Amino acid sequence: MVRKMNVSWFIIGLMVTFLVNIPFGFWRAHAKRTGNKLEWALAVHLPVPLVVLMRYLAGLSWNLEGAPLILVFVLAYFLGQRTGGKLYQRAHESGLNPGRNVFVLWSGGGEGEAI
């Protein structure tokens, strides 16, 4: 079954992929700093099913024709992870101890685990 690509879902999917990966990149950077390999693996791999769903909703095929567009999703994934990692690095360099939760930065706390 051949599906036609949905441009709206493609753009929404790219934005969601990028934005969802920011907190996971933040978590990944924390796990790397603390040396927790299980947390690191979870932070890297937990958002993957969402990315696959976004590609499916956009109607991207898994053939050679859809490969360049799938690479754009992979790029959005890694840019989100990188952005989250940079946020963690800046928070840590500023003397904050943000833990693994990026949302602490926006709550004004800046210390420990919040939720």
Disulfide bonds with the S-S distance in Angstrom:
none
